Amino acid sequence: MGHIDFHTHAFPDALALRAISSLEVSGNIRAYGEGTIQSLLASMDAAGIEQSVLCSIATRPGQFADILQWSLAIRSDRIIPLPSVHPQDEQLLEHVQLVHAQGFAGIKMHSYYQNYFLDDPALFPLYDILGELGMLLVIHAGYDIAFPRERRADPARIDWITRRWPKLKLIATHVGGWEEWDEVERLLIGRPVYLELSFGADFMPAERLKRLLLAHPQEYLLFGSDSPWTDQKKSLEALRNLDLPQNLFERITSGNARRLLRSLGRHCQS
């Protein structure tokens, strides 16, 4: 039973080089790959990763249709795409329903690239329908390396949203809030909130990350790399090097993701 990476990115071949180059400059970060599906699959093979959840981000409302069509084209036994909707889309709720009807597990949103705050009342109908449909909402959590430090999807907002919408399957990336981990520890650790772990091992001491993982409900932890912005193999090795109990390591790297995706009736290999 292979590992599952719950947070990866790629772009259509014709756009990948330009997109990666631009993001490397804006974030002052180096990509570990070319940003294509082929490059992602090669990285997965090298890391021993069976499946990757691929997160798209619609930076304009008009990108929805193209992202949806690309997601349909690349979906496979190994690639599980999450399309994206934009908060300013006049057909936001209809587009969420279309994503659901096409059999996708959920959507990805990013408060900085899409210019919103997680607790904006305009988004409340979105949270209603995602909860009703049982869809995942994967969000960028905490600050972002490429933007000024403005609190947009911080742990306090995540805490408030998940309490108000208990049916919403919200997945907070970057261990619940990139470089806001004091607040993560105070507000989110121990609560039934899904935490995806990318960049945790890269930006906090190993002993602290291990302490947080051991204190959180085991079924709410998901391995993710944010590939191509980290190396999938190195991310997996960093998690392994924490010397977690073997059953917890297996739940984080495959079991929890498999259970979550199957609970949504979405394809996930045995």
LUMMAR-575867 format. One record per atom (N, C-alpha, C, CB): residue in three letters; x, y, z. Coordinates in steps of 0.2 Angstrom, whole numbers, padded with zeros to 4 digits, always signed. Glycine has a CB too. Example, Ala and Ser with C-alpha at 12.3 -4.5 7.8 and 13.67 -1.06 7.14 Angstrom:
BEGIN
ALA+0066-0028+0039 ALA+0062-0022+0039 ALA+0066-0016+0039 ALA+0057-0022+0045 SER+0064-0011+0035 SER+0068-0005+0036 SER+0064+0000+0039 SER+0070-0003+0029 
This chain:
BEGIN
MET+0004-0006+0000 MET+0000+0000+0000 MET+0004+0006+0000 MET-0005+0000+0006 GLY+0004+0010-0005 GLY+0009+0016-0006 GLY+0007+0022-0002 GLY+0009+0017-0013 HIS+0011+0027-0002 HIS+0010+0033+0002 HIS+0005+0038-0003 HIS+0017+0037+0003 ILE+0002+0042+0001 ILE-0002+0047-0003 ILE+0000+0054-0001 ILE-0010+0046-0001 ASP+0002+0058-0006 ASP+0004+0065-0004 ASP-0002+0070-0005 ASP+0010+0067-0009 PHE-0005+0073+0000 PHE-0011+0077-0001 PHE-0010+0084-0003 PHE-0014+0076+0006 HIS-0004+0086-0005 HIS-0003+0093-0007 HIS+0002+0093-0012 HIS-0002+0097-0001 THR+0000+0093-0019 THR+0005+0094-0024 THR+0002+0099-0029 THR+0007+0088-0027 HIS+0006+0102-0033 HIS+0004+0106-0039 HIS+0008+0104-0045 HIS+0006+0114-0037 ALA+0004+0106-0051 ALA+0007+0105-0057 ALA+0003+0110-0062 ALA+0007+0098-0060 PHE+0005+0110-0068 PHE+0002+0115-0073 PHE+0002+0111-0080 PHE+0006+0122-0073 PRO-0002+0114-0084 PRO-0002+0111-0091 PRO+0005+0112-0094 PRO-0008+0115-0095 ASP+0007+0108-0098 ASP+0014+0108-0101 ASP+0015+0115-0104 ASP+0014+0102-0106 ALA+0010+0118-0108 ALA+0012+0124-0111 ALA+0013+0130-0106 ALA+0006+0125-0116 LEU+0011+0129-0100 LEU+0011+0134-0095 LEU+0016+0133-0090 LEU+0004+0136-0092 ALA+0018+0127-0089 ALA+0022+0125-0083 ALA+0029+0129-0083 ALA+0024+0118-0084 LEU+0033+0130-0088 LEU+0039+0133-0087 LEU+0038+0141-0085 LEU+0043+0133-0094 ARG+0033+0144-0088 ARG+0032+0151-0087 ARG+0029+0152-0079 ARG+0027+0154-0091 ALA+0025+0147-0077 ALA+0022+0148-0071 ALA+0027+0146-0065 ALA+0016+0143-0070 ILE+0031+0141-0066 ILE+0037+0140-0061 ILE+0042+0145-0061 ILE+0040+0133-0063 SER+0044+0148-0067 SER+0049+0153-0066 SER+0046+0159-0063 SER+0051+0155-0074 SER+0040+0161-0064 SER+0037+0167-0061 SER+0036+0166-0053 SER+0030+0168-0064 LEU+0034+0160-0051 LEU+0033+0158-0044 LEU+0040+0158-0040 LEU+0029+0152-0043 GLU+0045+0155-0044 GLU+0051+0155-0041 GLU+0054+0162-0039 GLU+0057+0152-0045 VAL+0053+0167-0043 VAL+0055+0174-0042 VAL+0051+0177-0037 VAL+0054+0178-0049 SER+0044+0176-0037 SER+0040+0180-0032 SER+0041+0177-0025 SER+0033+0179-0034 GLY+0042+0171-0025 GLY+0043+0168-0018 GLY+0050+0167-0016 GLY+0039+0161-0018 ASN+0055+0169-0020 ASN+0062+0168-0019 ASN+0063+0160-0016 ASN+0064+0172-0013 ILE+0061+0156-0020 ILE+0061+0149-0019 ILE+0062+0145-0025 ILE+0054+0146-0015 ARG+0065+0139-0024 ARG+0067+0135-0030 ARG+0063+0129-0031 ARG+0075+0133-0029 ALA+0061+0128-0037 ALA+0056+0122-0038 ALA+0060+0115-0039 ALA+0052+0123-0044 TYR+0058+0110-0036 TYR+0061+0103-0037 TYR+0057+0099-0042 TYR+0061+0099-0030 GLY+0058+0102-0048 GLY+0054+0099-0054 GLY+0052+0104-0059 GLY+0049+0095-0052 GLU+0049+0102-0064 GLU+0047+0106-0070 GLU+0040+0109-0069 GLU+0048+0103-0076 GLY+0036+0106-0065 GLY+0029+0108-0064 GLY+0024+0105-0068 GLY+0029+0116-0065 THR+0026+0100-0072 THR+0022+0096-0076 THR+0019+0090-0073 THR+0025+0094-0083 ILE+0014+0087-0076 ILE+0012+0080-0073 ILE+0017+0075-0074 ILE+0006+0078-0077 GLN+0021+0075-0079 GLN+0026+0070-0080 GLN+0032+0071-0075 GLN+0029+0071-0087 SER+0033+0077-0073 SER+0038+0078-0068 SER+0036+0076-0061 SER+0040+0086-0068 LEU+0030+0077-0060 LEU+0027+0075-0054 LEU+0027+0068-0053 LEU+0020+0078-0053 LEU+0025+0064-0058 LEU+0025+0057-0058 LEU+0032+0054-0057 LEU+0022+0054-0065 ALA+0037+0057-0060 ALA+0044+0055-0059 ALA+0046+0056-0052 ALA+0048+0059-0064 SER+0044+0062-0049 SER+0045+0063-0042 SER+0042+0058-0037 SER+0043+0070-0040 MET+0036+0056-0039 MET+0032+0051-0035 MET+0035+0044-0035 MET+0025+0051-0038 ASP+0038+0042-0041 ASP+0041+0036-0042 ASP+0047+0036-0038 ASP+0043+0035-0049 ALA+0051+0041-0038 ALA+0057+0042-0034 ALA+0056+0041-0027 ALA+0061+0048-0036 ALA+0050+0044-0024 ALA+0049+0044-0017 ALA+0045+0038-0015 ALA+0045+0051-0016 GLY+0042+0034-0019 GLY+0038+0029-0017 GLY+0031+0031-0015 GLY+0041+0025-0011 ILE+0029+0036-0019 ILE+0022+0039-0018 ILE+0017+0036-0023 ILE+0022+0047-0018 GLU+0012+0033-0021 GLU+0007+0030-0025 GLU+0003+0035-0028 GLU+0003+0024-0022 GLN+0000+0039-0024 GLN-0005+0044-0027 GLN-0003+0051-0024 GLN-0012+0042-0025 SER-0005+0056-0028 SER-0004+0063-0026 SER-0011+0067-0027 SER+0001+0067-0030 VAL-0013+0071-0022 VAL-0018+0075-0023 VAL-0016+0082-0026 VAL-0022+0077-0016 LEU-0018+0084-0032 LEU-0016+0089-0036 LEU-0020+0095-0035 LEU-0015+0088-0043 CYS-0017+0101-0032 CYS-0021+0107-0030 CYS-0020+0112-0035 CYS-0019+0109-0023 SER-0026+0114-0038 SER-0025+0120-0043 SER-0028+0126-0039 SER-0030+0119-0049 ILE-0026+0132-0042 ILE-0028+0138-0039 ILE-0031+0143-0045 ILE-0023+0142-0035 ALA-0037+0145-0044 ALA-0040+0150-0049 ALA-0038+0157-0047 ALA-0048+0148-0050 THR-0034+0160-0050 THR-0032+0167-0048 THR-0037+0172-0051 THR-0025+0168-0050 ARG-0041+0170-0056 ARG-0047+0174-0058 ARG-0053+0170-0059 ARG-0044+0177-0065 PRO-0059+0173-0059 PRO-0065+0169-0060 PRO-0065+0166-0066 PRO-0071+0173-0059 GLY-0063+0169-0071 GLY-0063+0166-0078 GLY-0059+0160-0079 GLY-0061+0171-0083 GLN-0055+0158-0074 GLN-0050+0152-0075 GLN-0054+0145-0073 GLN-0044+0153-0071 PHE-0060+0146-0071 PHE-0063+0140-0068 PHE-0064+0134-0074 PHE-0070+0142-0066 ALA-0067+0136-0079 ALA-0068+0131-0084 ALA-0062+0128-0087 ALA-0072+0134-0090 ASP-0056+0131-0088 ASP-0050+0128-0090 ASP-0047+0124-0085 ASP-0045+0134-0092 ILE-0047+0126-0079 ILE-0045+0122-0073 ILE-0049+0115-0073 ILE-0045+0125-0067 LEU-0056+0116-0073 LEU-0060+0110-0073 LEU-0058+0105-0078 LEU-0067+0112-0073 GLN-0058+0108-0085 GLN-0056+0103-0090 GLN-0050+0100-0090 GLN-0057+0107-0097 TRP-0045+0104-0087 TRP-0038+0101-0086 TRP-0038+0095-0081 TRP-0033+0106-0085 SER-0042+0097-0076 SER-0042+0092-0070 SER-0046+0085-0073 SER-0047+0095-0064 LEU-0051+0086-0077 LEU-0054+0080-0080 LEU-0049+0076-0084 LEU-0060+0082-0084 ALA-0045+0080-0088 ALA-0040+0077-0092 ALA-0034+0073-0089 ALA-0037+0082-0097 ILE-0032+0076-0083 ILE-0026+0073-0080 ILE-0028+0068-0074 ILE-0022+0078-0077 ARG-0035+0067-0073 ARG-0037+0063-0067 ARG-0035+0055-0069 ARG-0044+0063-0066 SER-0032+0052-0064 SER-0030+0045-0066 SER-0030+0041-0059 SER-0023+0045-0069 ASP-0027+0035-0059 ASP-0027+0031-0053 ASP-0021+0034-0049 ASP-0024+0024-0055 ARG-0017+0038-0051 ARG-0011+0041-0047 ARG-0012+0048-0046 ARG-0005+0040-0051 ILE-0016+0052-0050 ILE-0017+0059-0049 ILE-0024+0060-0047 ILE-0015+0063-0055 ILE-0025+0064-0041 ILE-0032+0065-0039 ILE-0032+0073-0039 ILE-0033+0062-0032 PRO-0035+0076-0044 PRO-0035+0083-0044 PRO-0041+0086-0040 PRO-0036+0085-0052 LEU-0039+0092-0037 LEU-0044+0096-0034 LEU-0045+0103-0038 LEU-0042+0098-0027 PRO-0050+0104-0042 PRO-0051+0110-0045 PRO-0051+0116-0041 PRO-0057+0110-0050 SER-0052+0122-0043 SER-0053+0128-0039 SER-0058+0132-0041 SER-0046+0132-0039 VAL-0061+0136-0037 VAL-0066+0141-0038 VAL-0063+0148-0035 VAL-0073+0139-0035 HIS-0065+0153-0038 HIS-0063+0160-0036 HIS-0069+0163-0032 HIS-0061+0164-0042 PRO-0067+0166-0026 PRO-0072+0169-0022 PRO-0076+0174-0026 PRO-0069+0172-0016 GLN-0074+0178-0031 GLN-0078+0183-0034 GLN-0081+0180-0040 GLN-0073+0188-0036 ASP-0082+0174-0041 ASP-0085+0171-0047 ASP-0093+0172-0045 ASP-0083+0163-0047 GLU-0096+0175-0050 GLU-0103+0176-0049 GLU-0107+0169-0050 GLU-0106+0180-0055 GLN-0104+0164-0052 GLN-0107+0157-0052 GLN-0104+0153-0047 GLN-0107+0155-0059 LEU-0102+0155-0042 LEU-0098+0151-0037 LEU-0101+0145-0035 LEU-0096+0156-0031 LEU-0107+0146-0033 LEU-0110+0140-0030 LEU-0112+0135-0035 LEU-0117+0142-0026 GLU-0114+0137-0041 GLU-0116+0133-0047 GLU-0109+0129-0049 GLU-0118+0137-0053 HIS-0104+0132-0049 HIS-0097+0129-0051 HIS-0095+0124-0046 HIS-0092+0134-0052 VAL-0096+0125-0039 VAL-0095+0120-0034 VAL-0099+0114-0036 VAL-0096+0123-0027 GLN-0106+0115-0037 GLN-0110+0109-0039 GLN-0108+0105-0045 GLN-0117+0112-0040 LEU-0105+0109-0050 LEU-0102+0106-0056 LEU-0096+0102-0054 LEU-0101+0111-0061 VAL-0092+0104-0050 VAL-0086+0101-0048 VAL-0088+0094-0044 VAL-0081+0105-0043 HIS-0093+0095-0040 HIS-0096+0089-0037 HIS-0099+0084-0042 HIS-0101+0091-0032 ALA-0102+0086-0046 ALA-0106+0082-0051 ALA-0101+0078-0056 ALA-0110+0086-0056 GLN-0095+0081-0057 GLN-0090+0078-0061 GLN-0085+0073-0057 GLN-0085+0083-0064 GLY-0087+0072-0050 GLY-0084+0067-0047 GLY-0078+0069-0043 GLY-0083+0061-0051 PHE-0076+0075-0042 PHE-0070+0077-0038 PHE-0072+0077-0031 PHE-0068+0084-0041 ALA-0066+0076-0027 ALA-0067+0076-0020 ALA-0068+0083-0017 ALA-0061+0073-0017 GLY-0066+0088-0020 GLY-0066+0094-0017 GLY-0063+0100-0021 GLY-0063+0094-0010 ILE-0061+0105-0018 ILE-0058+0111-0021 ILE-0052+0114-0017 ILE-0063+0117-0022 LYS-0048+0118-0020 LYS-0042+0121-0017 LYS-0043+0128-0017 LYS-0036+0119-0020 MET-0042+0132-0012 MET-0042+0139-0012 MET-0036+0142-0008 MET-0049+0142-0009 HIS-0034+0148-0010 HIS-0028+0151-0008 HIS-0030+0159-0006 HIS-0022+0151-0012 SER-0030+0161+0000 SER-0032+0167+0002 SER-0028+0173-0001 SER-0033+0168+0009 TYR-0022+0172-0002 TYR-0017+0177-0005 TYR-0018+0178-0012 TYR-0010+0176-0003 TYR-0017+0172-0016 TYR-0018+0172-0023 TYR-0025+0174-0025 TYR-0016+0166-0026 GLN-0030+0173-0021 GLN-0037+0174-0023 GLN-0040+0180-0019 GLN-0041+0168-0022 ASN-0035+0184-0015 ASN-0037+0190-0012 ASN-0044+0190-0008 ASN-0038+0195-0017 TYR-0044+0185-0003 TYR-0050+0185+0002 TYR-0047+0183+0009 TYR-0055+0179-0001 PHE-0052+0184+0014 PHE-0051+0183+0021 PHE-0056+0177+0022 PHE-0052+0189+0025 LEU-0053+0172+0026 LEU-0057+0166+0027 LEU-0064+0167+0030 LEU-0053+0161+0031 ASP-0064+0172+0034 ASP-0071+0173+0038 ASP-0075+0179+0034 ASP-0069+0175+0045 ASP-0074+0180+0028 ASP-0078+0185+0024 ASP-0085+0182+0024 ASP-0075+0186+0017 PRO-0090+0186+0026 PRO-0097+0183+0026 PRO-0099+0181+0019 PRO-0102+0188+0028 ALA-0096+0184+0014 ALA-0098+0182+0007 ALA-0096+0175+0005 ALA-0094+0187+0002 LEU-0092+0172+0009 LEU-0090+0165+0008 LEU-0094+0160+0012 LEU-0083+0164+0010 PHE-0099+0163+0016 PHE-0103+0158+0021 PHE-0107+0153+0017 PHE-0107+0162+0025 PRO-0110+0156+0011 PRO-0114+0151+0007 PRO-0110+0145+0004 PRO-0118+0155+0001 LEU-0104+0147+0002 LEU-0099+0142+0000 LEU-0098+0137+0005 LEU-0092+0145-0002 TYR-0097+0139+0011 TYR-0096+0134+0017 TYR-0102+0129+0018 TYR-0094+0137+0023 ASP-0108+0133+0017 ASP-0114+0129+0018 ASP-0114+0123+0013 ASP-0120+0134+0017 ILE-0113+0125+0006 ILE-0114+0120+0001 ILE-0109+0115+0001 ILE-0114+0123-0006 LEU-0102+0117+0003 LEU-0097+0112+0003 LEU-0099+0107+0009 LEU-0090+0115+0005 GLY-0101+0109+0015 GLY-0103+0105+0020 GLY-0109+0100+0018 GLY-0105+0109+0026 GLU-0114+0103+0015 GLU-0120+0099+0012 GLU-0118+0093+0008 GLU-0125+0103+0009 LEU-0113+0095+0003 LEU-0111+0090-0002 LEU-0106+0085+0001 LEU-0109+0094-0008 GLY-0103+0087+0006 GLY-0098+0083+0009 GLY-0091+0083+0006 GLY-0100+0076+0009 MET-0090+0089+0003 MET-0084+0090-0001 MET-0078+0093+0003 MET-0085+0095-0007 LEU-0072+0092+0001 LEU-0066+0094+0004 LEU-0065+0102+0002 LEU-0060+0090+0003 LEU-0062+0105+0007 LEU-0060+0112+0006 LEU-0053+0112+0008 LEU-0064+0118+0009 VAL-0048+0112+0004 VAL-0041+0113+0005 VAL-0039+0120+0005 VAL-0036+0108+0001 ILE-0036+0123+0010 ILE-0034+0130+0010 ILE-0027+0131+0012 ILE-0039+0134+0015 HIS-0024+0136+0009 HIS-0018+0138+0011 HIS-0019+0141+0018 HIS-0014+0143+0006 ALA-0015+0139+0023 ALA-0016+0141+0030 ALA-0010+0145+0032 ALA-0017+0135+0035 GLY-0011+0150+0036 GLY-0005+0154+0038 GLY-0002+0159+0033 GLY+0001+0150+0040 TYR+0003+0162+0035 TYR+0006+0167+0030 TYR+0009+0163+0024 TYR+0012+0170+0034 ASP+0011+0167+0019 ASP+0013+0165+0013 ASP+0020+0168+0011 ASP+0008+0166+0007 ILE+0025+0164+0009 ILE+0031+0166+0008 ILE+0032+0171+0003 ILE+0036+0160+0006 ALA+0027+0172-0002 ALA+0028+0177-0007 ALA+0024+0183-0006 ALA+0025+0174-0014 PHE+0021+0184+0000 PHE+0016+0190+0001 PHE+0018+0193+0008 PHE+0009+0187+0001 PRO+0016+0199+0008 PRO+0017+0203+0015 PRO+0013+0199+0020 PRO+0014+0210+0015 ARG+0015+0200+0027 ARG+0012+0196+0032 ARG+0005+0199+0035 ARG+0017+0195+0038 GLU+0000+0197+0031 GLU-0007+0200+0033 GLU-0010+0193+0035 GLU-0010+0204+0027 ARG-0014+0193+0040 ARG-0018+0188+0043 ARG-0024+0187+0038 ARG-0019+0188+0050 ARG-0024+0181+0035 ARG-0030+0180+0030 ARG-0033+0174+0032 ARG-0028+0181+0023 ALA-0029+0168+0032 ALA-0032+0162+0034 ALA-0028+0159+0040 ALA-0032+0157+0028 ASP-0028+0163+0045 ASP-0024+0161+0051 ASP-0027+0156+0056 ASP-0022+0168+0055 PRO-0024+0153+0061 PRO-0027+0148+0065 PRO-0033+0151+0068 PRO-0022+0146+0070 ALA-0034+0157+0070 ALA-0040+0159+0074 ALA-0046+0159+0069 ALA-0039+0166+0076 ARG-0045+0161+0063 ARG-0050+0161+0058 ARG-0052+0153+0057 ARG-0048+0164+0052 ILE-0047+0149+0056 ILE-0048+0142+0055 ILE-0052+0139+0061 ILE-0042+0138+0054 ASP-0050+0141+0067 ASP-0054+0138+0073 ASP-0061+0141+0072 ASP-0051+0141+0079 TRP-0062+0147+0071 TRP-0069+0150+0071 TRP-0073+0146+0065 TRP-0069+0157+0070 ILE-0071+0146+0059 ILE-0074+0143+0054 ILE-0076+0135+0055 ILE-0070+0143+0047 THR-0071+0131+0058 THR-0073+0124+0059 THR-0077+0123+0065 THR-0066+0121+0060 ARG-0078+0128+0069 ARG-0083+0127+0074 ARG-0090+0129+0072 ARG-0081+0132+0080 ARG-0090+0134+0068 ARG-0097+0136+0065 ARG-0099+0131+0060 ARG-0096+0143+0062 TRP-0095+0128+0056 TRP-0097+0123+0051 TRP-0094+0117+0052 TRP-0095+0126+0044 PRO-0096+0113+0057 PRO-0093+0107+0059 PRO-0094+0101+0054 PRO-0097+0104+0065 LYS-0098+0102+0049 LYS-0099+0097+0044 LYS-0094+0099+0038 LYS-0106+0097+0041 LEU-0091+0104+0038 LEU-0086+0106+0033 LEU-0079+0103+0034 LEU-0085+0114+0033 LYS-0077+0099+0029 LYS-0071+0095+0029 LYS-0065+0100+0026 LYS-0071+0089+0024 LEU-0063+0104+0031 LEU-0058+0109+0029 LEU-0051+0106+0031 LEU-0059+0116+0033 ILE-0047+0107+0026 ILE-0040+0104+0027 ILE-0035+0110+0027 ILE-0038+0099+0022 ALA-0032+0111+0033 ALA-0027+0117+0034 ALA-0020+0115+0032 ALA-0028+0120+0041 THR-0017+0118+0027 THR-0011+0116+0025 THR-0005+0119+0029 THR-0009+0118+0017 HIS+0001+0116+0028 HIS+0007+0119+0032 HIS+0006+0119+0040 HIS+0008+0126+0030 VAL+0004+0113+0042 VAL+0003+0111+0049 VAL-0002+0116+0052 VAL+0009+0111+0053 GLY-0007+0118+0049 GLY-0012+0123+0051 GLY-0011+0130+0051 GLY-0013+0121+0058 GLY-0005+0132+0049 GLY-0004+0139+0048 GLY+0004+0141+0048 GLY-0007+0143+0054 TRP+0006+0142+0041 TRP+0013+0143+0040 TRP+0016+0149+0045 TRP+0015+0144+0033 GLU+0021+0147+0049 GLU+0024+0152+0053 GLU+0019+0155+0058 GLU+0028+0157+0049 GLU+0014+0152+0059 GLU+0009+0154+0065 GLU+0008+0149+0070 GLU+0002+0157+0062 TRP+0013+0145+0071 TRP+0012+0138+0074 TRP+0011+0139+0082 TRP+0018+0134+0073 ASP+0013+0145+0085 ASP+0011+0146+0092 ASP+0004+0146+0092 ASP+0014+0153+0094 GLU+0000+0149+0088 GLU-0007+0150+0088 GLU-0010+0143+0086 GLU-0009+0155+0083 VAL-0007+0140+0081 VAL-0009+0133+0079 VAL-0009+0128+0086 VAL-0005+0130+0074 GLU-0004+0129+0089 GLU-0003+0125+0095 GLU-0009+0126+0101 GLU+0004+0125+0099 ARG-0010+0133+0101 ARG-0015+0135+0106 ARG-0022+0134+0104 ARG-0014+0143+0107 LEU-0024+0134+0097 LEU-0031+0134+0095 LEU-0033+0128+0092 LEU-0032+0140+0091 LEU-0028+0125+0088 LEU-0030+0120+0083 LEU-0028+0113+0086 LEU-0027+0121+0077 ILE-0022+0112+0089 ILE-0020+0106+0091 ILE-0024+0103+0096 ILE-0012+0106+0094 GLY-0026+0096+0095 GLY-0031+0093+0099 GLY-0038+0093+0097 GLY-0031+0096+0106 ARG-0040+0098+0092 ARG-0046+0098+0089 ARG-0047+0094+0083 ARG-0048+0106+0088 PRO-0054+0092+0081 PRO-0055+0088+0075 PRO-0054+0093+0069 PRO-0062+0085+0075 VAL-0048+0095+0067 VAL-0046+0099+0061 VAL-0041+0095+0058 VAL-0044+0106+0063 TYR-0042+0094+0051 TYR-0037+0091+0047 TYR-0031+0096+0046 TYR-0040+0089+0040 LEU-0025+0093+0048 LEU-0019+0097+0046 LEU-0015+0093+0041 LEU-0015+0098+0053 GLU-0013+0097+0036 GLU-0008+0094+0031 GLU-0001+0097+0033 GLU-0010+0096+0024 LEU+0004+0093+0032 LEU+0010+0094+0035 LEU+0016+0097+0031 LEU+0013+0088+0038 SER+0014+0099+0025 SER+0020+0102+0021 SER+0023+0108+0024 SER+0017+0104+0014 PHE+0030+0109+0023 PHE+0034+0114+0026 PHE+0035+0114+0033 PHE+0031+0121+0024 GLY+0031+0110+0037 GLY+0032+0109+0044 GLY+0040+0107+0046 GLY+0028+0104+0047 ALA+0042+0102+0043 ALA+0049+0100+0044 ALA+0054+0105+0042 ALA+0050+0093+0041 ASP+0052+0109+0037 ASP+0057+0113+0034 ASP+0058+0120+0038 ASP+0055+0115+0027 PHE+0053+0121+0042 PHE+0053+0128+0046 PHE+0052+0128+0053 PHE+0047+0132+0043 MET+0051+0122+0056 MET+0051+0122+0063 MET+0055+0116+0066 MET+0044+0121+0066 PRO+0058+0116+0072 PRO+0062+0111+0075 PRO+0059+0104+0075 PRO+0065+0113+0082 ALA+0062+0099+0073 ALA+0059+0092+0073 ALA+0056+0090+0079 ALA+0065+0087+0071 GLU+0059+0092+0085 GLU+0056+0090+0091 GLU+0049+0094+0092 GLU+0060+0092+0097 ARG+0048+0100+0090 ARG+0042+0103+0090 ARG+0037+0100+0086 ARG+0043+0111+0089 LEU+0039+0099+0080 LEU+0034+0096+0075 LEU+0032+0089+0078 LEU+0037+0095+0068 LYS+0036+0085+0080 LYS+0034+0079+0083 LYS+0029+0079+0089 LYS+0040+0075+0085 ARG+0031+0084+0093 ARG+0026+0086+0099 ARG+0019+0087+0096 ARG+0029+0091+0103 LEU+0019+0092+0091 LEU+0012+0094+0089 LEU+0008+0088+0086 LEU+0013+0099+0083 LEU+0012+0084+0082 LEU+0009+0078+0079 LEU+0006+0073+0084 LEU+0013+0074+0074 LEU+0010+0072+0089 LEU+0008+0067+0094 LEU+0002+0070+0099 LEU+0014+0065+0099 ALA+0001+0076+0099 ALA-0004+0079+0103 ALA-0011+0080+0099 ALA-0002+0086+0105 HIS-0010+0079+0092 HIS-0016+0080+0088 HIS-0020+0073+0087 HIS-0014+0083+0081 PRO-0027+0073+0086 PRO-0030+0067+0084 PRO-0027+0064+0078 PRO-0038+0069+0083 GLN-0025+0057+0079 GLN-0021+0054+0074 GLN-0025+0054+0067 GLN-0020+0047+0076 GLU-0031+0054+0067 GLU-0035+0053+0061 GLU-0036+0059+0057 GLU-0042+0050+0062 TYR-0033+0065+0060 TYR-0034+0072+0057 TYR-0027+0074+0054 TYR-0037+0076+0062 LEU-0022+0070+0053 LEU-0016+0072+0050 LEU-0015+0069+0043 LEU-0010+0069+0055 LEU-0012+0073+0039 LEU-0011+0071+0032 LEU-0004+0073+0029 LEU-0016+0074+0027 PHE+0000+0068+0027 PHE+0006+0070+0024 PHE+0005+0074+0017 PHE+0010+0063+0022 GLY+0009+0079+0017 GLY+0009+0083+0010 GLY+0016+0086+0009 GLY+0004+0088+0010 SER+0018+0087+0003 SER+0024+0090+0002 SER+0024+0097-0001 SER+0028+0085-0003 ASP+0019+0099-0004 ASP+0018+0105-0008 ASP+0023+0105-0014 ASP+0020+0111-0004 SER+0024+0099-0017 SER+0028+0098-0023 SER+0025+0102-0028 SER+0028+0091-0025 PRO+0029+0106-0032 PRO+0037+0105-0033 PRO+0041+0110-0028 PRO+0039+0106-0040 TRP+0037+0113-0023 TRP+0041+0117-0019 TRP+0045+0114-0013 TRP+0036+0122-0016 THR+0044+0108-0012 THR+0049+0104-0009 THR+0050+0097-0012 THR+0046+0102-0001 ASP+0055+0094-0011 ASP+0056+0087-0014 ASP+0052+0082-0010 ASP+0064+0085-0014 GLN+0048+0078-0014 GLN+0043+0073-0011 GLN+0047+0068-0007 GLN+0039+0070-0016 LYS+0053+0066-0009 LYS+0056+0060-0006 LYS+0059+0063+0001 LYS+0062+0058-0010 LYS+0062+0069+0000 LYS+0065+0072+0006 LYS+0060+0074+0011 LYS+0069+0078+0005 SER+0054+0076+0009 SER+0048+0077+0014 SER+0046+0071+0018 SER+0043+0080+0010 LEU+0046+0066+0014 LEU+0044+0059+0017 LEU+0049+0057+0022 LEU+0043+0054+0011 GLU+0056+0058+0020 GLU+0061+0056+0024 GLU+0061+0060+0031 GLU+0068+0056+0021 ALA+0060+0066+0030 ALA+0060+0071+0036 ALA+0054+0068+0041 ALA+0059+0078+0034 LEU+0049+0066+0038 LEU+0043+0064+0043 LEU+0045+0057+0046 LEU+0037+0063+0039 ARG+0048+0053+0042 ARG+0051+0047+0044 ARG+0056+0048+0050 ARG+0054+0042+0039 ASN+0060+0053+0049 ASN+0066+0054+0054 ASN+0063+0057+0061 ASN+0070+0059+0051 LEU+0057+0058+0061 LEU+0054+0060+0067 LEU+0053+0054+0072 LEU+0047+0064+0066 ASP+0054+0048+0069 ASP+0053+0042+0073 ASP+0047+0042+0077 ASP+0059+0042+0078 LEU+0041+0043+0073 LEU+0034+0043+0076 LEU+0033+0035+0077 LEU+0029+0046+0071 PRO+0028+0034+0081 PRO+0026+0027+0081 PRO+0024+0024+0074 PRO+0020+0026+0086 GLN+0025+0018+0072 GLN+0024+0016+0065 GLN+0017+0016+0063 GLN+0027+0009+0065 ASN+0013+0015+0068 ASN+0006+0015+0066 ASN+0003+0022+0064 ASN+0001+0012+0071 LEU+0006+0027+0068 LEU+0005+0034+0066 LEU+0008+0036+0060 LEU+0007+0039+0072 PHE+0014+0034+0059 PHE+0017+0036+0052 PHE+0013+0033+0046 PHE+0024+0033+0052 GLU+0011+0027+0047 GLU+0007+0024+0042 GLU+0000+0028+0041 GLU+0006+0017+0043 ARG-0003+0030+0046 ARG-0009+0034+0046 ARG-0008+0040+0042 ARG-0013+0035+0053 ILE-0003+0044+0044 ILE-0002+0050+0041 ILE+0000+0050+0034 ILE+0004+0054+0045 THR+0004+0045+0032 THR+0006+0044+0025 THR+0002+0041+0020 THR+0013+0041+0025 SER-0003+0037+0023 SER-0008+0034+0018 SER-0015+0033+0021 SER-0005+0027+0016 GLY-0015+0030+0027 GLY-0021+0028+0030 GLY-0027+0033+0030 GLY-0020+0024+0036 ASN-0025+0039+0033 ASN-0030+0044+0034 ASN-0032+0047+0027 ASN-0027+0050+0038 ALA-0028+0048+0023 ALA-0030+0050+0016 ALA-0034+0045+0012 ALA-0024+0052+0012 ARG-0032+0039+0013 ARG-0036+0034+0010 ARG-0043+0033+0012 ARG-0033+0027+0010 ARG-0044+0034+0019 ARG-0050+0033+0022 ARG-0055+0040+0020 ARG-0050+0033+0030 LEU-0051+0045+0021 LEU-0055+0052+0019 LEU-0058+0052+0012 LEU-0051+0058+0020 LEU-0054+0050+0007 LEU-0056+0050+0000 LEU-0061+0044-0001 LEU-0050+0048-0004 ARG-0060+0039+0002 ARG-0065+0033+0001 ARG-0072+0036+0004 ARG-0063+0027+0004 SER-0072+0039+0010 SER-0078+0041+0013 SER-0082+0046+0009 SER-0076+0045+0020 LEU-0078+0049+0004 LEU-0082+0054-0001 LEU-0084+0050-0007 LEU-0077+0059-0003 GLY-0083+0044-0007 GLY-0084+0040-0013 GLY-0080+0041-0019 GLY-0091+0041-0015 ARG-0074+0044-0018 ARG-0069+0045-0023 ARG-0064+0040-0024 ARG-0066+0052-0022 HIS-0062+0039-0030 HIS-0057+0033-0031 HIS-0051+0034-0027 HIS-0055+0033-0039 CYS-0049+0028-0024 CYS-0042+0028-0021 CYS-0040+0021-0021 CYS-0043+0031-0013 GLN-0034+0020-0023 GLN-0032+0013-0024 GLN-0031+0009-0018 GLN-0025+0013-0028 SER-0032+0003-0018 SER-0031-0002-0012 SER-0023-0003-0011 SER-0035-0008-0013 
